[in-house]
Amino acid sequence: MITEIAIGRKTGKSVIGAYSSINKKFAPLGWLAAAVPAIIFPYYCVIGGWVMKYITVYVTGSSADAAADKGAYFGQFIGKTAQPMLFFAIFLILTAVIVMLGVEKGIEKVSKIMMPVLVLISLFVAIYSLTIPGALDGFIYYIKPNFENFGIETVVAAMGQLFYSMSLAMGIMITYGSYMRKEDNLEGSVRQIEIFDTAIAFLSGMMIVPAVYAFAGGDPTQINAGPGLMFETLPQVFASMKGGTIIGLVFFILVFLAALTSSISLMETIVSVIMEKFNMKRIPACIAVIAFAFLLGTVSVLGFSEWKNIQPFGKSDILTFFDFLSNNIMMPIVALATCILIGYVVKTKYVEDEVQLNSEFKSQKMYRVMIKYIAPVCMVIIFLSSVFGFAG
């Protein structure tokens, strides 16, 4: 993260221009990094549309339907075409409107409102979930280490999750770094991101794990991952709670706010590239991204309905394939190549000088070791485990 933000602030360019200005031979790396959000953003808006659908479910009092038949409701919803397309389009347009307003008037203003609200809602739902009978046992299960189930699979999965959670290796941090003022403390800003990201992740676990654990009668196997947890299991958990309809609504509003902030970051990265490479103004660039995202997002929507029999490279659906391609293949490659570029080609001094513009680089020695030796090895492990599955 320090590397990417430093690259962005030092070059003042989008992800493609940034890598090209560092070293012409690494220009293709900029295009690869830019391709990551271009793949993620469309299907991310599809998922954002699912969240919006569930907000309407709780607003209209249809939460009992969503909780019935062990997730059949969700399967029926995504198995259609018109409804998922509608919610996908609404989420996409909402994201685009904010990005069209620009960094200060749009992204910054919205984030200043949404982020505190997100934290407060997270705290409320997390605390409330602990009041459910049996939830305290679930909380202990959540925080108590279980070394019997700990292995390389756990470490690799955690490292892979960090990419997505902290928006790394997809050009986002380079883009935001290019907007960062020279007088800002770069290392301090990164530390704040790390702390808040970890805190929100911990709160997210507190919201979900104890409640699901209590609902499942202490059976940890019910704490499954992915869409099944959010759109199938959790509605059942909320239905079993006192005041569950309100809590369910609050929860999905929270998820919506979190998804919207992420989609804004993804779209802004793509828009910044188009504005720089094609000398376009913000609104035309946003319109171009809307058109592209709508077309590629439609492919993901149809992957659950008309095209549900299409399973690219053995993945269960088209959206899962896009997710695997971006997260498990492209992002580790971008990160590894960035480590090589900074650690061995232009040397770590390139980043260190930028960090030290206005403050001491406290973790400078650790940074050198990490970027040259430890991080590249981790990237290779993540990539190989994803492609060949040797880590589970």
N, C-alpha and C positions, 0 to 999 in steps of 0.2 A: 504493500500500500504506500509506504514511504517513497518507493521507487516511482510508482505510477504518478502520484501527485506531484513529485519533484519534476518528472519529465514534462507534465502538463504545464506547470508554472514556469519552468525554464524556457520552454519553446513557445508557449502561448498559442499553441495550435491544437487542432482536432487530432484524434488518434492517428490518422494516416499521415498528416503533415508532421506530427511530432516524431514518429519513428524515422521518417525520411530525412528530417533535419539532423537527427543524431548521427545516422550513417546510411548513406544511399543504398548500400547493399541490403539493409534491413527494411527497405521500403515495403516489400511484400508482407512483412510482419504486421505493418499498420493496416493493410487491407484485410488480413486474416482476423486481426483484433476487431476491426469494424464490422466484419461479417457476423461475429458472435451476437451482438445485440440485434442485428438485422434478422437473425434467425429466432432469437428468444422473444423479442417484442411482440410479434404477431400471435404466437401461441400463448404468451403471457396474458394478452388482452382477452383471449378466449377464456382462460381460467378466471380472470377478473370478471368476465361476464357471468360465469357460474356463481360467483360470490354475490353479484348484484341480484341474480335470480333468487338466491336464498334469502336476501334481505326482503324482497317482495313477498316471499313465502311467509316470513314471520310478521310482516306488516299487515298482510291480508288475513292472518289467522289460520293459515293452512299448514302450520308447523306439524300438526298431528299426521298429516299425509306424508310429510317428508320423513317422519320417524317410523312410519309403518313399513312392513314387509322387508325389513332388513336391507335397506338401501335400494329397493326396487325403484323408488321414486326418482333417485338420481340417475339410475340407468335409463329409465324411460325418458327423462328430460334430455340428456345428452344424445340419446338415440334419435331424437327429432332433428329437424334442420332449421325450421323457421325461428323457434324460440331462442335456441342458442345463438343463432346468427344475430338476432335483434339485440340481445344483451351484450354480445361481443362488440357490435357496432357502437352501442351506447358508451361502453367503457372506453373504446378506442377514441371516439370523438371527445369525450370528457378529458382524456389525457392530452389530446391534441390541442384543445382550447387553452389549457394551462401552459403548454409549451409554446403556443403561438404568442402568448403574452410576454414571453421573454424570461430571462433569468431573474431579474429584480422584481418586475411587476407580476410575474406568474409563478415560477418555481420557488423563489425565495419566500414570497408572501404566503403562498399556500403551505409550504413546509413549516413556516413559523407557527401556523395555526394547527396544522394536522399533527405534527410531531408531539407537542405537549398533550393534545387530546388523546393521541394514541397511547402515550405513557400512562395517563390517568385511567383510561378505560382498561388497559392491561392490568394495572394494580387492582382496580375494582373487581374485575372478573376473577383474577387470581385469588384474591382474598375470599371472595364469595364461594369459589369452588372448594375451599378448605372447610367450609361450614357444612358440606354435604356429609351425611353419615358414612363412615368408612373412608373418607377422603384423606384423613391424616395418615392412615396406613399407606395410601397411595403416594402421599408426599414423601414418606420415609423410603418407599420403593424408588421414588424419583431421585432422591439425593444420596442414597446409600450406595456406595460402589459395590459392584458385583464382579469380582475378578474371575469368577468361573466362566463368565460369558465374554471376557475381555480378550481380544486378540488383535492381530494385524488388520482384520476386517473392520474392527471398530475404529482404529486409527486412520485407515485409508478413507473410510466413510466420513469421518469427522473432517479430515483435510479437504475432501471433495466438497463437503457442505460449506466450508469456509469460503470457497470461491464465490458461490452464489450469494451467501449471506452478506459478504463484505464487498460485493460487486467488483471483484478482481478479474483481471485478464479478459475484460470485455470493453475496454476503452472508457468506461464510465469515470473512473478516478482520474484518468488523464484529461478527460474533458472538463471535469469540475476543477482539476488542478489548474487548467488554463485560465479559469475565471478567478483564481485565488490571488489576493493582493500580496505583493512582495514583503510587506511588513508583517504579515501573519506568521505566527510560529507554526511551521509545517509539522515538526515532530509532535508538538503539543496537540495539534488538530487531529493527527492520526491516533494519538493515545485516547482522545475523547471518543473518536469513532469506535475504536476497539472496545472501550468500556461500555458505551451505550448499546452497541450491537450485542455484546455478551449479556448485558443486563436484560435487554428486551427478549433475547432468546431464552434466558432463564425464566422470565415471567411467562413467556409463551408455554413453556413446559409446565409451569405451575398451574396455568389455566386449564390445560388439557389432561395431563397424566393423572393427577389425583382423582379428577372427576370420572375419567374413563375407567380407572382402576376400581373405584367404588361401584360404578355401574356394572362392571363385569364380575363383581363379587370376588375381587382379588386375583382374577386370572390375567396375568400380564400379557398373555398371547393375544388378547383382544386389542392391545394398544398397537394397532397396525399403522402403517405409514401411508402417505400419499392421499389422493382424493377420497379413498375409502374411509379414512379417519375423519376428515373434515366434513364431507358431504353425506356420509352414511352413518358412521358411529356416533358422532357428536350430536346430530339431531335427536337420536334415541336417548342420549345422555340428558340433553336439555328437557326432553319430554318427561323424564323421570324426576326432574327437579321441581321443587316448589318455586313458582315464578319463572319456570324454564322458558316460557315464550319470550319474556322480556330479556332474560340473560342470553338466549339464542340470538335475538335481534341485536343486542349490544355486541355480542361476539362477532357476528358477521359484518357489522359496521366497522369494527376494529380491523378485521381482516381486509375489508375493502380499503380502508385508509392506508394500511400497510402496502397493499398491492398497488394502489394508485401512486404512492411515492416512488415505488420501484419502477413502475411503467413510465413515469415521467423521466426518470434517470436514463432508462433505456432509449426512449424516444429522443431525448435531448442529445444523446451521443450520436445517433444516426443523423439528426438534423444538422448538428455542427459539422459533420463530415460533408454533407451535401452543400451546405452554405459555403464552405471553404473550397471544395474541389470544383464546384460548378458556378461559383460566384453568384449564388442565389440569395435573395432576401429570405427572412425567417418564414413568413407566411407561405410563399410558394414552396419552400423546402418542406414545410409541415404538410402541405397538401400532397406532395409527392410521396412522403412517408405514409400518409393515411392510405393512399391508393395501393401502395406496395403491401402494407400490413394487412389491409382488407383482403387482398388476393391470397396471400400466404396463410392468413388466419382462417380463411374459408376452407382451405385444404385441411386444416386441423379439425375444424368443425365437422366437415364431411367424413373425416376419419372415424367418427363414432356413429355415423348414420349410413349414407349411401355408399361410402367407401370403407365400411368397417371390416371388410374382408382383406383389405390391403394391409399387409404387415411388413414394412420395409426392414430388411436385414433381420427378420425374426422378431422385431419389436411388436408389442401387442396392438399398437395403433400408430398413426402418423405423428400425433403430438408427442408421444413417448419417444419416437425416433428423433424428432427435432431436438427434444430435451437431451437425449443421449449424445447426439452429434455435437451440440454446443457445449454441454457441461463436461462430458467425459472424454471427448476427443480434442476439440479445438482449444478450449481454455487451458488445459495443461500444456499444450504445445506452445501457446502464446506466452504463458508464464515461464516455461523453460527457456524459450528463445530470448525473452527479456532478461532473464538471469545471465545468459551467455553474453548478451549485448553489453550490459552494464558491468558485469563481473570481469569479463575478459577482453572485450573489444575496446570500449571507451574507458573502462576502469571505473571503480566505485567513486572516484573523486568527482565524476560528473554529477552524481546525485549529492554527494557530501557537501560540495560547494554551495549547492542550491539550498540545502537544509540549513547551512551555517550562515546564510545571508544576514540574519538578525538574531540568531540565538545559538547556543552551544548544542552540538549534536551529541546528546548524552549516551546514546547507544551505538555510537559510531563503530567501535571495535566489533560489537556483536553483529552489526549490520554487514560488515565486510565478510564475516564468516558465514552468515546466513545466505547472503546473495550469491556467494561464490561456491559454497560447498553443500550446505544443508538443504536449502530450497530446491536446487536443481535435482538432487537425489529424490526429494519428496515428489517433485513433479513427474519424474520417471516412474516412480512407484504407483502414483495415482493413474497415470496413463496406462501402464501395463496391466494393472489390476482391472481397469475398466474394459480394455480391449480383450484381454485373455482370461480375465476372471480368476487369476491365480490366488487372489485374496478373498475369494468368496463371492 
